[in-house]
Amino acid sequence: MKLNPPLQDGIFLDRPNRFAALVEVDGAATMVHVPNSGRMKDLLRKGTRVLLITRASPGRKTTYDMSLVDLGNTLVSTDARMPSTLVDETFAGGQPDQFSQYTWSRREVTFSHSRLDMVMGTSGVCYFEMKLVTLVEDGIGFFPGAPTSRGARHMDALAQAVEQGHRAVVVFVENAHAFSPNDEAGPVFGKALRETKVVGVEAYAYSCHVSPEEIVLEKQLPMNIPDNP
């Protein structure tokens, strides 16, 4: 997934609301769009270097989208739209073995009461929901970073897809070595993840390599989902 380099450097100052941030760009305080409703308090700290993508177009209120946060030893994506684009592009170039039977895909599909990220098909149909993991501690990625009733609704829609005879998958994309649900911050989502796995919803985590030029999906990661949080 190419990031349209070169990206614009900035210094994070403040986040007045969940979709906007005040960033110092070339010495001036500039409002930028944050394409992620998560809190990301562990990432967005005053003085942190961020990388911005230029998105200037007629009618836009901001010139930039926040793309990456520089944590010193690693870059982390802040764009919640990234996983669905990354997975779709990667699968188009050759799916992992567990999805090799599918030959077509469509993004942003409505199923039941939710809008899911992707559907694939040919030999059967598989619905996908992708989640960006931004909270990493000791090499383990945790999701969600804050309570998310929307995420729980997505899991319920995937469970309904299984009940109707389809395949359903949730994919977590992270810059880490393993995945675990964040039951402390998002107990409702953790409960939904466990309940839907029981009825047949599949869960996978993949690592990604992030650079200022591109984000590349790498390998499948271990999942740590204890029965009792």
Steps between C-alpha positions, in 0.01 A plus 500: 500500500675814375477812715553764232844617617646736592291545814489830686670516840310646794498521879183398683361775725141419595186310398191722536268221382531139387534580129726806523845577635703816535845437352799729460589502130792715384475702820125567477217337697288319239178303535521154341252216456541192721349199315445306820238548773704306758653689790863402422619676816802271507604633157385861480705679762599864476836536326482168314609499136224410254499451124222649287360421156390792286129470420420850372184505288207737443263504797746354753556695820846349556801459273640189669403158634702367790663179374777386736632562850873476564568321830876520451567133442196435281231667292133433574206564268216715633271442200214265592430456127845352444437133590218448249702657218815311599330162530306546175813598305704218655236235434463621141866412450454149635290395798632307797415129479192533722340740247633359171157384380376857447552678168310827540453760771286806564568770756254670738199267500185519709398188687220491757526821704869569430732614226784249474838563341505233230338193350681236293354218300491234229504173692265630768489849648715643778431827685790693654540768762847649552624675815806722541688429824686806633552399864814285537656401833804271529455386142131409541232690310177569687162591352301711561676797654169629638138376533346434156137402462544534122768232505268268692226559240744401226569174682126435531457553124779250432327247729177548306689435176620166641148413612381557142756255365780738403857527620595800715838632611635781717859607425718702737792687340778615730868578532557241775584133563169365635139605560270505801159664562516804727241384752581779743427783257242324282324220690195509270714440193701228677177323593369531143826364357486191720129435441527531122804270486286233667244519217770485230629852433873469426756742646847568360775748580768613254809708552585785268821682417454876498729748323446857375463357148267204550335253735550130428301211649746243634414185695219345701541551875411293806159574656467507877128495581452342844157354574471704819627860473 
